[in-house]
Amino acid sequence: MPIVTIQQGPRQVEQKRELVERITAAFVETLECPAESVLVWIQEYPAENWGKAGKLTADR
């Protein structure tokens, strides 16, 4: 069973729905596995909980 974990900032549910559909389709096509076997986890982190280049993302 393929398991995909995505870590990102918050997104709209429509965007997450499309992302899960496309990732699943890519696994089905590439690995020739059933869609039911593909598990996609989305972990969302608010801007105050991560940083880049020494700056908190919420401060950018």
C-alpha distance matrix in Angstrom:
0.0 3.8 6.4 9.9 13.1 16.3 19.6 22.6 25.9 26.3 25.8 26.7 24.4 24.9 23.7 20.5 19.9 20.5 18.4 15.2 16.1 16.8 13.7 11.6 14.1 14.0 10.3 11.1 14.4 13.6 10.5 11.6 8.4 9.2 9.8 8.8 5.1 6.0 7.4 10.7 13.1 16.7 19.2 22.7 25.7 29.3 31.6 33.5 30.6 30.0 32.2 32.6 35.5 37.1 37.4 35.7 34.1 36.0 39.2 38.7
3.8 0.0 3.8 6.6 10.1 13.2 16.6 19.5 22.9 23.6 23.1 24.3 22.3 22.7 21.1 18.1 17.9 18.1 15.5 12.8 14.1 14.1 10.7 9.3 12.0 11.3 7.9 9.9 12.7 11.6 9.2 11.2 8.8 10.1 9.7 10.0 6.6 5.0 6.2 8.4 11.0 14.3 16.8 20.2 23.1 26.7 28.7 30.8 28.0 27.1 29.1 29.3 32.1 33.9 34.1 32.7 30.9 33.0 36.1 35.4
6.4 3.8 0.0 3.8 6.7 10.1 13.3 16.4 19.7 20.4 20.3 21.8 20.0 20.9 19.2 15.9 16.3 17.0 14.2 11.6 13.8 14.1 10.5 10.0 13.3 12.7 10.0 12.5 15.3 14.3 12.6 14.7 12.2 12.9 11.6 11.4 8.6 6.1 4.8 5.9 7.6 11.0 13.2 16.7 19.6 23.2 25.3 27.3 24.3 23.7 25.9 26.4 29.4 30.9 31.0 29.3 27.7 29.7 32.9 32.4
9.9 6.6 3.8 0.0 3.8 6.6 10.0 13.0 16.4 17.3 17.2 19.0 17.6 18.5 16.3 13.2 14.3 14.6 11.4 9.5 12.2 12.0 8.4 9.2 12.5 11.5 9.8 12.9 15.2 14.2 13.5 15.9 14.0 14.7 12.8 13.3 11.2 7.8 6.2 4.7 6.1 8.4 10.8 14.0 16.8 20.3 22.2 24.4 21.7 20.7 22.8 23.1 26.1 27.8 27.8 26.2 24.4 26.5 29.6 28.8
13.1 10.1 6.7 3.8 0.0 3.8 6.6 9.9 13.3 14.5 15.1 17.4 16.4 17.9 15.6 12.5 14.4 15.2 11.8 10.6 14.0 13.9 10.7 12.1 15.5 14.5 13.4 16.5 18.7 17.7 17.2 19.6 17.8 18.2 16.0 16.2 14.4 11.1 8.5 6.0 4.7 6.0 7.4 10.6 13.2 16.8 18.7 20.8 17.9 17.1 19.3 20.0 23.2 24.6 24.5 22.7 21.0 23.1 26.2 25.7
16.3 13.2 10.1 6.6 3.8 0.0 3.8 6.4 9.9 11.4 11.8 14.5 14.2 15.6 12.9 10.2 12.8 13.4 9.9 9.8 13.4 13.1 10.5 12.8 15.8 14.8 14.7 17.8 19.6 18.8 19.1 21.5 20.0 20.3 17.7 18.3 17.0 13.4 11.1 7.6 6.1 4.8 6.0 8.2 10.8 14.1 15.7 18.1 15.7 14.7 16.7 17.3 20.7 22.3 21.8 20.0 17.9 19.9 23.1 22.4
19.6 16.6 13.3 10.0 6.6 3.8 0.0 3.8 7.2 9.5 11.0 14.3 14.8 16.7 14.0 11.7 14.9 15.7 12.4 12.9 16.6 16.2 14.0 16.5 19.4 18.4 18.4 21.6 23.3 22.4 22.7 25.2 23.7 24.0 21.3 21.8 20.5 17.0 14.4 10.9 8.5 6.1 4.8 5.9 7.5 10.9 12.3 14.5 12.0 10.9 13.2 14.2 17.7 19.0 18.3 16.3 14.5 16.5 19.6 19.2
22.6 19.5 16.4 13.0 9.9 6.4 3.8 0.0 3.8 6.5 8.1 11.7 13.0 14.9 12.0 10.5 14.2 14.8 12.0 13.4 16.8 16.4 15.0 17.8 20.3 19.5 20.2 23.3 24.6 24.1 24.9 27.2 25.9 26.0 23.0 23.7 22.9 19.3 16.8 13.1 10.9 7.6 6.4 5.1 6.2 8.6 9.6 12.5 10.9 9.8 11.8 12.8 16.5 17.9 16.6 14.5 11.9 13.7 16.9 16.3
25.9 22.9 19.7 16.4 13.3 9.9 7.2 3.8 0.0 3.8 6.5 10.2 12.3 14.5 12.0 11.2 15.0 15.9 13.8 15.5 18.8 18.7 17.8 20.5 22.9 22.5 23.4 26.2 27.6 27.3 28.3 30.4 29.1 28.9 25.7 26.3 25.8 22.3 19.7 15.9 13.5 9.8 8.2 5.1 4.9 5.7 6.6 10.0 9.3 9.0 11.0 12.6 16.3 17.3 15.3 12.7 9.8 10.8 14.2 13.8
26.3 23.6 20.4 17.3 14.5 11.4 9.5 6.5 3.8 0.0 3.8 7.0 9.2 11.8 10.1 9.5 13.0 14.5 13.1 14.6 17.7 18.3 17.9 20.2 22.7 22.9 23.9 26.3 27.9 28.1 29.0 30.7 29.2 28.5 25.0 25.4 25.5 22.1 19.5 15.8 13.5 9.7 8.7 5.3 6.4 6.4 8.4 11.5 11.4 12.0 14.3 16.2 19.9 20.7 18.3 15.4 12.5 12.4 16.1 15.8
25.8 23.1 20.3 17.2 15.1 11.8 11.0 8.1 6.5 3.8 0.0 3.8 6.5 8.3 6.5 6.8 10.1 11.3 10.5 12.5 15.1 15.7 16.0 18.3 20.3 20.8 22.3 24.4 25.8 26.4 27.6 29.0 27.7 26.8 23.2 24.0 24.5 21.1 18.8 15.2 13.7 10.1 10.6 8.1 10.0 10.1 11.6 15.0 15.1 15.3 17.3 18.5 22.1 23.3 21.0 18.5 15.1 15.2 18.6 17.8
26.7 24.3 21.8 19.0 17.4 14.5 14.3 11.7 10.2 7.0 3.8 0.0 3.8 5.4 5.4 6.5 8.8 10.3 10.8 12.6 14.5 15.7 16.7 18.6 20.3 21.4 23.0 24.6 26.1 27.2 28.4 29.4 28.0 26.7 23.0 23.6 24.7 21.6 19.6 16.2 15.2 12.1 13.1 11.0 13.2 13.1 14.8 18.0 18.3 18.9 20.9 22.2 25.7 27.0 24.5 21.8 18.5 18.1 21.5 20.7
24.4 22.3 20.0 17.6 16.4 14.2 14.8 13.0 12.3 9.2 6.5 3.8 0.0 3.8 5.4 5.0 6.0 8.7 9.7 10.5 12.3 14.2 15.3 16.4 18.3 20.0 21.3 22.5 24.3 25.7 26.6 27.2 25.6 23.9 20.1 20.5 21.9 19.0 17.1 14.1 13.5 11.0 12.8 11.6 14.6 15.1 17.5 20.4 20.2 21.0 23.3 24.7 28.3 29.6 27.3 24.6 21.4 21.2 24.7 24.1
24.9 22.7 20.9 18.5 17.9 15.6 16.7 14.9 14.5 11.8 8.3 5.4 3.8 0.0 3.8 5.5 5.1 6.3 8.6 10.0 10.7 12.4 14.3 15.5 16.7 18.5 20.3 21.2 22.6 24.4 25.7 26.1 24.8 23.2 19.4 20.4 22.1 19.2 18.0 15.2 15.4 13.2 15.6 14.6 17.5 18.1 19.9 23.1 23.1 23.4 25.4 26.3 29.7 31.3 29.1 26.7 23.3 23.3 26.6 25.5
23.7 21.1 19.2 16.3 15.6 12.9 14.0 12.0 12.0 10.1 6.5 5.4 5.4 3.8 0.0 3.8 5.4 5.2 6.1 8.7 9.9 10.6 12.2 14.2 15.4 16.5 18.5 20.0 21.1 22.4 23.9 24.8 23.8 22.7 19.0 20.4 21.5 18.2 17.0 13.8 14.0 11.5 13.8 12.8 15.6 16.4 17.9 21.4 21.1 20.9 22.6 23.2 26.5 28.4 26.4 24.2 20.8 21.3 24.5 23.1
20.5 18.1 15.9 13.2 12.5 10.2 11.7 10.5 11.2 9.5 6.8 6.5 5.0 5.5 3.8 0.0 3.8 5.4 4.9 6.1 8.5 9.9 10.4 12.1 14.1 15.3 16.6 18.2 19.9 21.0 22.0 22.9 21.5 20.4 16.7 17.6 18.5 15.2 13.6 10.3 10.3 8.1 10.8 10.6 13.9 15.5 17.5 20.7 19.9 19.9 22.0 22.8 26.4 28.0 26.3 24.0 20.8 21.5 24.9 23.9
19.9 17.9 16.3 14.3 14.4 12.8 14.9 14.2 15.0 13.0 10.1 8.8 6.0 5.1 5.4 3.8 0.0 3.8 5.5 5.3 6.3 8.8 10.1 10.8 12.4 14.5 15.8 16.6 18.5 20.2 21.1 21.4 19.9 18.3 14.5 15.4 17.0 14.2 13.1 10.6 11.6 10.5 13.7 14.0 17.5 19.0 21.2 24.3 23.5 23.6 25.7 26.6 30.0 31.8 30.0 27.7 24.6 25.2 28.6 27.5
20.5 18.1 17.0 14.6 15.2 13.4 15.7 14.8 15.9 14.5 11.3 10.3 8.7 6.3 5.2 5.4 3.8 0.0 3.8 5.5 5.1 6.1 8.6 9.9 10.5 12.3 14.4 15.3 16.4 18.2 19.7 20.1 19.3 18.0 14.4 16.3 17.7 14.6 14.4 11.9 13.5 12.4 15.6 15.8 19.1 20.6 22.3 25.7 24.9 24.5 26.1 26.4 29.7 31.8 30.2 28.3 25.0 25.9 29.1 27.6
18.4 15.5 14.2 11.4 11.8 9.9 12.4 12.0 13.8 13.1 10.5 10.8 9.7 8.6 6.1 4.9 5.5 3.8 0.0 3.8 5.4 5.2 6.1 8.4 9.9 10.6 12.5 14.2 15.4 16.4 17.9 18.9 18.0 17.4 14.0 15.8 16.4 12.9 12.4 9.4 10.9 9.8 13.0 13.6 16.8 18.8 20.3 23.7 22.5 21.8 23.4 23.6 26.8 28.9 27.7 25.9 22.8 24.2 27.3 25.8
15.2 12.8 11.6 9.5 10.6 9.8 12.9 13.4 15.5 14.6 12.5 12.6 10.5 10.0 8.7 6.1 5.3 5.5 3.8 0.0 3.8 5.5 5.2 6.0 8.5 10.0 10.8 12.2 14.2 15.4 16.1 16.9 15.4 14.4 10.8 12.2 12.9 9.6 9.0 6.5 8.8 8.8 12.6 14.0 17.6 20.0 22.0 25.1 23.5 23.1 25.1 25.6 28.9 30.9 29.8 27.8 24.9 26.2 29.5 28.4
16.1 14.1 13.8 12.2 14.0 13.4 16.6 16.8 18.8 17.7 15.1 14.5 12.3 10.7 9.9 8.5 6.3 5.1 5.4 3.8 0.0 3.8 5.6 5.2 6.2 8.7 10.2 10.5 12.2 14.3 15.3 15.4 14.3 13.0 9.4 11.6 13.0 10.2 10.9 9.5 12.3 12.6 16.4 17.7 21.2 23.5 25.3 28.5 27.1 26.6 28.5 28.7 31.9 34.1 32.9 31.1 28.1 29.3 32.6 31.2
16.8 14.1 14.1 12.0 13.9 13.1 16.2 16.4 18.7 18.3 15.7 15.7 14.2 12.4 10.6 9.9 8.8 6.1 5.2 5.5 3.8 0.0 3.8 5.4 5.0 6.2 8.8 9.8 10.5 12.1 13.9 14.5 14.3 13.9 10.9 13.7 14.4 11.3 12.4 10.7 13.5 13.6 17.1 18.4 21.6 23.9 25.2 28.6 27.2 26.2 27.6 27.3 30.3 32.7 31.8 30.4 27.3 29.0 31.9 30.2
13.7 10.7 10.5 8.4 10.7 10.5 14.0 15.0 17.8 17.9 16.0 16.7 15.3 14.3 12.2 10.4 10.1 8.6 6.1 5.2 5.6 3.8 0.0 3.8 5.4 5.1 6.4 8.7 10.0 10.6 11.8 13.2 12.5 12.7 10.0 12.5 12.3 8.8 9.6 8.0 11.0 11.7 15.1 16.9 20.2 22.9 24.3 27.4 25.6 24.5 26.0 25.8 28.7 31.1 30.5 29.1 26.3 28.3 31.2 29.7
11.6 9.3 10.0 9.2 12.1 12.8 16.5 17.8 20.5 20.2 18.3 18.6 16.4 15.5 14.2 12.1 10.8 9.9 8.4 6.0 5.2 5.4 3.8 0.0 3.8 5.4 5.3 6.2 8.6 10.0 10.4 10.9 9.6 9.1 6.2 8.9 9.1 6.1 8.0 7.8 11.5 13.1 16.7 18.9 22.4 25.2 27.1 30.0 28.1 27.2 29.0 29.1 32.1 34.3 33.7 32.1 29.5 31.2 34.4 33.0
14.1 12.0 13.3 12.5 15.5 15.8 19.4 20.3 22.9 22.7 20.3 20.3 18.3 16.7 15.4 14.1 12.4 10.5 9.9 8.5 6.2 5.0 5.4 3.8 0.0 3.8 5.5 5.0 6.1 8.4 9.9 9.7 9.7 9.5 7.3 10.8 11.4 9.2 11.7 11.6 15.2 16.4 20.1 22.0 25.3 27.9 29.5 32.7 30.9 29.9 31.4 31.1 33.9 36.4 35.8 34.4 31.6 33.4 36.4 34.8
14.0 11.3 12.7 11.5 14.5 14.8 18.4 19.5 22.5 22.9 20.8 21.4 20.0 18.5 16.5 15.3 14.5 12.3 10.6 10.0 8.7 6.2 5.1 5.4 3.8 0.0 3.8 5.5 5.2 5.9 8.1 9.3 10.0 11.1 9.7 13.1 12.6 10.1 12.5 12.1 15.4 16.6 19.9 21.9 25.0 27.7 28.9 32.1 30.2 28.7 29.9 29.2 31.8 34.5 34.2 33.2 30.5 32.7 35.5 33.7
10.3 7.9 10.0 9.8 13.4 14.7 18.4 20.2 23.4 23.9 22.3 23.0 21.3 20.3 18.5 16.6 15.8 14.4 12.5 10.8 10.2 8.8 6.4 5.3 5.5 3.8 0.0 3.8 5.4 5.1 5.4 7.1 6.9 8.6 7.8 10.8 9.5 7.3 10.2 10.8 14.3 16.3 19.6 22.1 25.2 28.3 29.8 32.6 30.4 29.1 30.5 30.1 32.7 35.1 35.1 34.0 31.6 33.8 36.7 35.2
11.1 9.9 12.5 12.9 16.5 17.8 21.6 23.3 26.2 26.3 24.4 24.6 22.5 21.2 20.0 18.2 16.6 15.3 14.2 12.2 10.5 9.8 8.7 6.2 5.0 5.5 3.8 0.0 3.8 5.7 5.6 4.8 4.9 6.0 5.9 9.4 9.0 8.1 11.6 12.9 16.7 18.8 22.3 24.7 28.1 31.1 32.8 35.6 33.5 32.4 33.9 33.6 36.3 38.7 38.6 37.3 34.8 36.8 39.8 38.3
14.4 12.7 15.3 15.2 18.7 19.6 23.3 24.6 27.6 27.9 25.8 26.1 24.3 22.6 21.1 19.9 18.5 16.4 15.4 14.2 12.2 10.5 10.0 8.6 6.1 5.2 5.4 3.8 0.0 3.8 5.9 5.3 7.6 9.3 9.5 13.1 12.8 11.7 15.0 15.8 19.4 21.1 24.5 26.8 29.9 32.8 34.1 37.2 35.2 33.7 34.9 34.2 36.6 39.3 39.3 38.3 35.7 37.9 40.6 38.8
13.6 11.6 14.3 14.2 17.7 18.8 22.4 24.1 27.3 28.1 26.4 27.2 25.7 24.4 22.4 21.0 20.2 18.2 16.4 15.4 14.3 12.1 10.6 10.0 8.4 5.9 5.1 5.7 3.8 0.0 3.8 5.7 8.1 10.9 11.5 14.7 13.4 12.1 15.2 15.9 19.3 21.1 24.1 26.5 29.4 32.5 33.6 36.5 34.3 32.6 33.6 32.7 34.9 37.7 37.9 37.2 34.8 37.3 39.9 38.1
10.5 9.2 12.6 13.5 17.2 19.1 22.7 24.9 28.3 29.0 27.6 28.4 26.6 25.7 23.9 22.0 21.1 19.7 17.9 16.1 15.3 13.9 11.8 10.4 9.9 8.1 5.4 5.6 5.9 3.8 0.0 3.8 5.4 8.9 10.4 12.9 11.0 10.4 13.7 15.2 18.6 21.0 24.0 26.8 29.8 33.0 34.5 37.1 34.7 33.2 34.4 33.8 36.1 38.6 39.0 38.1 35.9 38.4 41.2 39.7
11.6 11.2 14.7 15.9 19.6 21.5 25.2 27.2 30.4 30.7 29.0 29.4 27.2 26.1 24.8 22.9 21.4 20.1 18.9 16.9 15.4 14.5 13.2 10.9 9.7 9.3 7.1 4.8 5.3 5.7 3.8 0.0 3.8 6.8 9.0 11.7 10.6 11.0 14.7 16.6 20.3 22.8 26.0 28.8 32.0 35.2 36.8 39.5 37.2 35.9 37.4 36.8 39.3 41.8 42.0 40.9 38.6 40.8 43.7 42.2
8.4 8.8 12.2 14.0 17.8 20.0 23.7 25.9 29.1 29.2 27.7 28.0 25.6 24.8 23.8 21.5 19.9 19.3 18.0 15.4 14.3 14.3 12.5 9.6 9.7 10.0 6.9 4.9 7.6 8.1 5.4 3.8 0.0 3.8 6.4 8.4 6.9 8.0 11.7 14.2 17.8 20.7 23.9 26.9 30.2 33.5 35.4 38.0 35.5 34.6 36.3 36.2 38.9 41.1 41.2 39.8 37.6 39.6 42.7 41.5
9.2 10.1 12.9 14.7 18.2 20.3 24.0 26.0 28.9 28.5 26.8 26.7 23.9 23.2 22.7 20.4 18.3 18.0 17.4 14.4 13.0 13.9 12.7 9.1 9.5 11.1 8.6 6.0 9.3 10.9 8.9 6.8 3.8 0.0 3.8 5.3 5.6 7.4 11.0 13.7 17.3 20.1 23.6 26.4 29.9 33.1 35.3 37.9 35.5 35.0 37.0 37.1 40.1 42.2 41.9 40.2 37.9 39.6 42.9 41.8
9.8 9.7 11.6 12.8 16.0 17.7 21.3 23.0 25.7 25.0 23.2 23.0 20.1 19.4 19.0 16.7 14.5 14.4 14.0 10.8 9.4 10.9 10.0 6.2 7.3 9.7 7.8 5.9 9.5 11.5 10.4 9.0 6.4 3.8 0.0 3.8 5.4 5.5 8.7 10.9 14.6 17.1 20.7 23.3 26.9 29.8 32.1 34.8 32.7 32.2 34.3 34.6 37.7 39.7 39.2 37.4 34.9 36.5 39.8 38.7
8.8 10.0 11.4 13.3 16.2 18.3 21.8 23.7 26.3 25.4 24.0 23.6 20.5 20.4 20.4 17.6 15.4 16.3 15.8 12.2 11.6 13.7 12.5 8.9 10.8 13.1 10.8 9.4 13.1 14.7 12.9 11.7 8.4 5.3 3.8 0.0 3.8 5.7 7.9 10.8 14.1 17.0 20.4 23.2 26.8 29.9 32.5 34.9 32.6 32.5 34.9 35.6 38.8 40.6 40.0 37.9 35.6 37.0 40.5 39.8
5.1 6.6 8.6 11.2 14.4 17.0 20.5 22.9 25.8 25.5 24.5 24.7 21.9 22.1 21.5 18.5 17.0 17.7 16.4 12.9 13.0 14.4 12.3 9.1 11.4 12.6 9.5 9.0 12.8 13.4 11.0 10.6 6.9 5.6 5.4 3.8 0.0 3.8 6.4 9.9 13.1 16.4 19.5 22.7 26.1 29.4 31.9 34.1 31.5 31.3 33.6 34.2 37.3 39.0 38.7 36.8 34.8 36.4 39.8 39.1
6.0 5.0 6.1 7.8 11.1 13.4 17.0 19.3 22.3 22.1 21.1 21.6 19.0 19.2 18.2 15.2 14.2 14.6 12.9 9.6 10.2 11.3 8.8 6.1 9.2 10.1 7.3 8.1 11.7 12.1 10.4 11.0 8.0 7.4 5.5 5.7 3.8 0.0 3.8 6.6 10.1 13.2 16.4 19.5 22.9 26.2 28.5 30.8 28.3 27.9 30.1 30.6 33.7 35.5 35.2 33.3 31.2 32.9 36.2 35.4
7.4 6.2 4.8 6.2 8.5 11.1 14.4 16.8 19.7 19.5 18.8 19.6 17.1 18.0 17.0 13.6 13.1 14.4 12.4 9.0 10.9 12.4 9.6 8.0 11.7 12.5 10.2 11.6 15.0 15.2 13.7 14.7 11.7 11.0 8.7 7.9 6.4 3.8 0.0 3.8 6.7 10.1 13.1 16.3 19.7 23.0 25.6 27.7 25.2 25.0 27.5 28.3 31.6 33.1 32.7 30.6 28.6 30.1 33.5 33.1
10.7 8.4 5.9 4.7 6.0 7.6 10.9 13.1 15.9 15.8 15.2 16.2 14.1 15.2 13.8 10.3 10.6 11.9 9.4 6.5 9.5 10.7 8.0 7.8 11.6 12.1 10.8 12.9 15.8 15.9 15.2 16.6 14.2 13.7 10.9 10.8 9.9 6.6 3.8 0.0 3.8 6.6 9.9 12.9 16.3 19.6 22.0 24.3 21.9 21.7 24.1 24.9 28.3 29.8 29.2 27.1 25.0 26.5 29.9 29.3
13.1 11.0 7.6 6.1 4.7 6.1 8.5 10.9 13.5 13.5 13.7 15.2 13.5 15.4 14.0 10.3 11.6 13.5 10.9 8.8 12.3 13.5 11.0 11.5 15.2 15.4 14.3 16.7 19.4 19.3 18.6 20.3 17.8 17.3 14.6 14.1 13.1 10.1 6.7 3.8 0.0 3.8 6.4 9.8 13.1 16.5 19.1 21.1 18.6 18.7 21.4 22.7 26.2 27.3 26.6 24.3 22.4 23.7 27.2 27.0
16.7 14.3 11.0 8.4 6.0 4.8 6.1 7.6 9.8 9.7 10.1 12.1 11.0 13.2 11.5 8.1 10.5 12.4 9.8 8.8 12.6 13.6 11.7 13.1 16.4 16.6 16.3 18.8 21.1 21.1 21.0 22.8 20.7 20.1 17.1 17.0 16.4 13.2 10.1 6.6 3.8 0.0 3.8 6.3 9.9 13.0 15.6 17.9 15.7 15.8 18.6 19.9 23.6 24.7 23.6 21.2 19.0 20.2 23.7 23.5
19.2 16.8 13.2 10.8 7.4 6.0 4.8 6.4 8.2 8.7 10.6 13.1 12.8 15.6 13.8 10.8 13.7 15.6 13.0 12.6 16.4 17.1 15.1 16.7 20.1 19.9 19.6 22.3 24.5 24.1 24.0 26.0 23.9 23.6 20.7 20.4 19.5 16.4 13.1 9.9 6.4 3.8 0.0 3.8 6.7 10.2 12.9 14.7 12.2 12.7 15.7 17.6 21.3 22.0 20.9 18.2 16.5 17.6 21.1 21.3
22.7 20.2 16.7 14.0 10.6 8.2 5.9 5.1 5.1 5.3 8.1 11.0 11.6 14.6 12.8 10.6 14.0 15.8 13.6 14.0 17.7 18.4 16.9 18.9 22.0 21.9 22.1 24.7 26.8 26.5 26.8 28.8 26.9 26.4 23.3 23.2 22.7 19.5 16.3 12.9 9.8 6.3 3.8 0.0 3.8 6.7 9.6 11.7 9.9 10.6 13.7 15.9 19.7 20.2 18.6 15.7 13.6 14.2 17.9 18.2
25.7 23.1 19.6 16.8 13.2 10.8 7.5 6.2 4.9 6.4 10.0 13.2 14.6 17.5 15.6 13.9 17.5 19.1 16.8 17.6 21.2 21.6 20.2 22.4 25.3 25.0 25.2 28.1 29.9 29.4 29.8 32.0 30.2 29.9 26.9 26.8 26.1 22.9 19.7 16.3 13.1 9.9 6.7 3.8 0.0 3.8 6.5 8.0 6.1 7.3 10.6 13.3 17.1 17.1 15.3 12.2 10.6 11.1 14.7 15.5
29.3 26.7 23.2 20.3 16.8 14.1 10.9 8.6 5.7 6.4 10.1 13.1 15.1 18.1 16.4 15.5 19.0 20.6 18.8 20.0 23.5 23.9 22.9 25.2 27.9 27.7 28.3 31.1 32.8 32.5 33.0 35.2 33.5 33.1 29.8 29.9 29.4 26.2 23.0 19.6 16.5 13.0 10.2 6.7 3.8 0.0 3.8 5.5 5.5 7.5 10.4 13.4 16.9 16.7 14.1 10.7 8.8 8.2 12.0 13.1
31.6 28.7 25.3 22.2 18.7 15.7 12.3 9.6 6.6 8.4 11.6 14.8 17.5 19.9 17.9 17.5 21.2 22.3 20.3 22.0 25.3 25.2 24.3 27.1 29.5 28.9 29.8 32.8 34.1 33.6 34.5 36.8 35.4 35.3 32.1 32.5 31.9 28.5 25.6 22.0 19.1 15.6 12.9 9.6 6.5 3.8 0.0 3.8 5.4 6.0 7.7 10.5 13.9 13.6 10.8 7.4 5.1 4.7 8.4 9.3
33.5 30.8 27.3 24.4 20.8 18.1 14.5 12.5 10.0 11.5 15.0 18.0 20.4 23.1 21.4 20.7 24.3 25.7 23.7 25.1 28.5 28.6 27.4 30.0 32.7 32.1 32.6 35.6 37.2 36.5 37.1 39.5 38.0 37.9 34.8 34.9 34.1 30.8 27.7 24.3 21.1 17.9 14.7 11.7 8.0 5.5 3.8 0.0 3.8 5.9 7.8 11.3 14.3 13.0 10.2 6.5 6.3 4.9 8.0 10.3
30.6 28.0 24.3 21.7 17.9 15.7 12.0 10.9 9.3 11.4 15.1 18.3 20.2 23.1 21.1 19.9 23.5 24.9 22.5 23.5 27.1 27.2 25.6 28.1 30.9 30.2 30.4 33.5 35.2 34.3 34.7 37.2 35.5 35.5 32.7 32.6 31.5 28.3 25.2 21.9 18.6 15.7 12.2 9.9 6.1 5.5 5.4 3.8 0.0 3.8 7.2 10.8 14.1 12.9 11.0 7.6 7.8 8.1 11.0 12.8
30.0 27.1 23.7 20.7 17.1 14.7 10.9 9.8 9.0 12.0 15.3 18.9 21.0 23.4 20.9 19.9 23.6 24.5 21.8 23.1 26.6 26.2 24.5 27.2 29.9 28.7 29.1 32.4 33.7 32.6 33.2 35.9 34.6 35.0 32.2 32.5 31.3 27.9 25.0 21.7 18.7 15.8 12.7 10.6 7.3 7.5 6.0 5.9 3.8 0.0 3.8 7.2 10.6 10.0 8.6 6.0 6.0 8.1 10.4 11.4
32.2 29.1 25.9 22.8 19.3 16.7 13.2 11.8 11.0 14.3 17.3 20.9 23.3 25.4 22.6 22.0 25.7 26.1 23.4 25.1 28.5 27.6 26.0 29.0 31.4 29.9 30.5 33.9 34.9 33.6 34.4 37.4 36.3 37.0 34.3 34.9 33.6 30.1 27.5 24.1 21.4 18.6 15.7 13.7 10.6 10.4 7.7 7.8 7.2 3.8 0.0 3.8 6.9 6.5 5.3 4.0 4.7 7.9 8.9 9.3
32.6 29.3 26.4 23.1 20.0 17.3 14.2 12.8 12.6 16.2 18.5 22.2 24.7 26.3 23.2 22.8 26.6 26.4 23.6 25.6 28.7 27.3 25.8 29.1 31.1 29.2 30.1 33.6 34.2 32.7 33.8 36.8 36.2 37.1 34.6 35.6 34.2 30.6 28.3 24.9 22.7 19.9 17.6 15.9 13.3 13.4 10.5 11.3 10.8 7.2 3.8 0.0 3.8 5.4 5.5 6.5 6.6 10.3 10.5 9.6
35.5 32.1 29.4 26.1 23.2 20.7 17.7 16.5 16.3 19.9 22.1 25.7 28.3 29.7 26.5 26.4 30.0 29.7 26.8 28.9 31.9 30.3 28.7 32.1 33.9 31.8 32.7 36.3 36.6 34.9 36.1 39.3 38.9 40.1 37.7 38.8 37.3 33.7 31.6 28.3 26.2 23.6 21.3 19.7 17.1 16.9 13.9 14.3 14.1 10.6 6.9 3.8 0.0 3.8 5.6 8.5 9.3 12.7 11.8 10.7
37.1 33.9 30.9 27.8 24.6 22.3 19.0 17.9 17.3 20.7 23.3 27.0 29.6 31.3 28.4 28.0 31.8 31.8 28.9 30.9 34.1 32.7 31.1 34.3 36.4 34.5 35.1 38.7 39.3 37.7 38.6 41.8 41.1 42.2 39.7 40.6 39.0 35.5 33.1 29.8 27.3 24.7 22.0 20.2 17.1 16.7 13.6 13.0 12.9 10.0 6.5 5.4 3.8 0.0 3.8 6.9 9.2 12.0 10.7 10.8
37.4 34.1 31.0 27.8 24.5 21.8 18.3 16.6 15.3 18.3 21.0 24.5 27.3 29.1 26.4 26.3 30.0 30.2 27.7 29.8 32.9 31.8 30.5 33.7 35.8 34.2 35.1 38.6 39.3 37.9 39.0 42.0 41.2 41.9 39.2 40.0 38.7 35.2 32.7 29.2 26.6 23.6 20.9 18.6 15.3 14.1 10.8 10.2 11.0 8.6 5.3 5.5 5.6 3.8 0.0 3.8 6.1 8.4 6.9 7.3
35.7 32.7 29.3 26.2 22.7 20.0 16.3 14.5 12.7 15.4 18.5 21.8 24.6 26.7 24.2 24.0 27.7 28.3 25.9 27.8 31.1 30.4 29.1 32.1 34.4 33.2 34.0 37.3 38.3 37.2 38.1 40.9 39.8 40.2 37.4 37.9 36.8 33.3 30.6 27.1 24.3 21.2 18.2 15.7 12.2 10.7 7.4 6.5 7.6 6.0 4.0 6.5 8.5 6.9 3.8 0.0 3.8 5.4 5.4 7.1
34.1 30.9 27.7 24.4 21.0 17.9 14.5 11.9 9.8 12.5 15.1 18.5 21.4 23.3 20.8 20.8 24.6 25.0 22.8 24.9 28.1 27.3 26.3 29.5 31.6 30.5 31.6 34.8 35.7 34.8 35.9 38.6 37.6 37.9 34.9 35.6 34.8 31.2 28.6 25.0 22.4 19.0 16.5 13.6 10.6 8.8 5.1 6.3 7.8 6.0 4.7 6.6 9.3 9.2 6.1 3.8 0.0 3.8 5.3 5.4
36.0 33.0 29.7 26.5 23.1 19.9 16.5 13.7 10.8 12.4 15.2 18.1 21.2 23.3 21.3 21.5 25.2 25.9 24.2 26.2 29.3 29.0 28.3 31.2 33.4 32.7 33.8 36.8 37.9 37.3 38.4 40.8 39.6 39.6 36.5 37.0 36.4 32.9 30.1 26.5 23.7 20.2 17.6 14.2 11.1 8.2 4.7 4.9 8.1 8.1 7.9 10.3 12.7 12.0 8.4 5.4 3.8 0.0 3.8 5.6
39.2 36.1 32.9 29.6 26.2 23.1 19.6 16.9 14.2 16.1 18.6 21.5 24.7 26.6 24.5 24.9 28.6 29.1 27.3 29.5 32.6 31.9 31.2 34.4 36.4 35.5 36.7 39.8 40.6 39.9 41.2 43.7 42.7 42.9 39.8 40.5 39.8 36.2 33.5 29.9 27.2 23.7 21.1 17.9 14.7 12.0 8.4 8.0 11.0 10.4 8.9 10.5 11.8 10.7 6.9 5.4 5.3 3.8 0.0 3.8
38.7 35.4 32.4 28.8 25.7 22.4 19.2 16.3 13.8 15.8 17.8 20.7 24.1 25.5 23.1 23.9 27.5 27.6 25.8 28.4 31.2 30.2 29.7 33.0 34.8 33.7 35.2 38.3 38.8 38.1 39.7 42.2 41.5 41.8 38.7 39.8 39.1 35.4 33.1 29.3 27.0 23.5 21.3 18.2 15.5 13.1 9.3 10.3 12.8 11.4 9.3 9.6 10.7 10.8 7.3 7.1 5.4 5.6 3.8 0.0
